[in-house]
Amino acid sequence: MRTPDESVVNGSKAAQASAKDLPSIDRLLKQPAVQRLVGEHGHTLVARCCREVIERARVRALAGSLDIGGAQPDQLTQAVDEAIHARLAPSMRAVLNLTGTVIHTNLGRALLAEPALEHLLRMMSGPNNLEYDLDAGGRGDRDSLIEGLICDITGAQAATVVNNNAAAVLLTLAALGRGREVIVSRGELVEIGGAFRMPDVMAAAGATLVEVGTTNRTHPQDYERAITPQTALLMKVHTSNYAVQGFTAAVDEAQLAEIAHRHQLPLASDLGAGSLIDLAAYGLPREPTPQEKLAAGCDVVTFSGDKLLGGPQAGLIVGSRDAISRIRKFPLKRALRLSKLPLAALEATLRLYLRPERLARDLPTLRLLTRPQEEILAQANAIVQAVESAVMPQFLVQVETTLGQIGSGSLPVERLPSAAITLAPTAKSGRGRALDALASALRGLSLPVIGRIGDDRLWLDLRCLERSELLTDQLPALKEALA
Ligand SMILES: *Cc1c(COP(=O)(O)O)cnc(C)c1O
């Protein structure tokens, strides 16, 4: 390293460019290389990027931090090319989810299965029969494309679909409870991430919330006593992202249905994740299914399409013919209806459930959830040395067993035995900063890697890494970023 004085003496200090050394935007545009870019991208974008590049260079020149080369046409052209690519690169990017949470809301929740992707692509690349009845040759209903399939799988009499489960709950409450009272246990007034709070949704739907029971205990008489001529609906909410433990009591759907129906009232249940299969059969923690809630007597059950179901964002509403018909006719339905993109993906995803024996292979969500710990551990052991050589000597690398989660509010207290590669800073001080820098370097890779920090280490849980090379191919770039 030279001192500043030496570099001046040696005459090698790069000369600074001033603002008047910069070409005009027009002159930059006339450069042959820039004209080639215009040929490819058109004038609008290239001119915009030329302006951006010149403006940036001017700011640096005025600050005295632009060397003379930076004002030359070839370097500016290069910068224009980069600005074009930056502008054309989508903000939504693929990432590697190594957080250990399989259905991660921040990372896009469920991954679509191959047949769903294929169907989505085929249906979106041309016209389709979204609302066209191919038998009758006239106007059709988009719900009819999927209703039979949903009823087949869940045993419901009728079904409809909307934008997401929040919309399903809002629509159900509005259609069945607007201007009247809806009874919910105090133990079930949930808040889901992203500002979905049951009391607020109730208010938005125009229904009056009648809370019964206490946080930890609610009894059948609590509901009975709250029923008035103003009551429109009894509602049960699956406490999907927390568990009430200890001295607790809740009224199950079968008991609630008996109370509701004795008063000629409907019962709705918001299931949240709503697995369509018995997860216990796969060695996973049990989650209630819409099938069993309907069998217990619920008139309406709502659940998400992109949680345990493993499909696109959608809200499924299943139930009795009468309740679903009221919901479908309610004007808000039109505003909340499912778009053709997720509809195509949802149909193809649901068809996978017709072959349950293959589901753990065909449905990515279930495939990831059922990966055995030994398999993940073996994978970690197979790549740990490659990771080590990329991050040594700054980080100590180890393979550890760990506990992941299903995610998206499903089964919050149940954990998934998994395995991780952990990276711990070797320095005695500044560990927090070293970990943040490592996490940032991982996020800066072309396929950003998202891990989790805990216990003074960065954890890369490999449950959701089905192809190791997606990580190992990026290790040279990581090594460079850390150097
Ligand atoms: C996740 C969840 C919702 C919201 O579903 P989205 O599909 O995210 O709109 C509503 N209720 C419960 C109980 C949930 O778990």
The ligand as an SDF file (V2000), in Angstrom:
LIG
                    3D

 15 15  0  0  0  0  0  0  0  0999 V2000
  -53.3250  -18.1340    7.4900 C   0  0  0  0  0  0  0  0  0  0  0  0
  -54.6260  -17.9220    8.1350 C   0  0  0  0  0  0  0  0  0  0  0  0
  -55.5240  -16.9750    7.6250 C   0  0  0  0  0  0  0  0  0  0  0  0
  -55.1980  -16.1310    6.4350 C   0  0  0  0  0  0  0  0  0  0  0  0
  -55.0670  -16.9140    5.2720 O   0  0  0  0  0  0  0  0  0  0  0  0
  -54.4000  -16.3000    3.9630 P   0  0  0  0  0  0  0  0  0  0  0  0
  -54.5220  -17.3810    2.9420 O   0  0  0  0  0  0  0  0  0  0  0  0
  -53.0020  -15.9680    4.3140 O   0  0  0  0  0  0  0  0  0  0  0  0
  -55.1760  -15.0860    3.5890 O   0  0  0  0  0  0  0  0  0  0  0  0
  -56.7360  -16.8380    8.2490 C   0  0  0  0  0  0  0  0  0  0  0  0
  -57.0560  -17.5830    9.3400 N   0  0  0  0  0  0  0  0  0  0  0  0
  -56.2130  -18.4960    9.8560 C   0  0  0  0  0  0  0  0  0  0  0  0
  -56.6070  -19.2580   11.0730 C   0  0  0  0  0  0  0  0  0  0  0  0
  -54.9650  -18.6980    9.2730 C   0  0  0  0  0  0  0  0  0  0  0  0
  -54.1030  -19.5880    9.7840 O   0  0  0  0  0  0  0  0  0  0  0  0
  1  2  1  0
  2  3  1  0
  2 14  2  0
  3  4  1  0
  3 10  2  0
  4  5  1  0
  5  6  1  0
  6  7  2  0
  6  8  1  0
  6  9  1  0
 10 11  1  0
 11 12  2  0
 12 13  1  0
 12 14  1  0
 14 15  1  0
M  END
$$$$
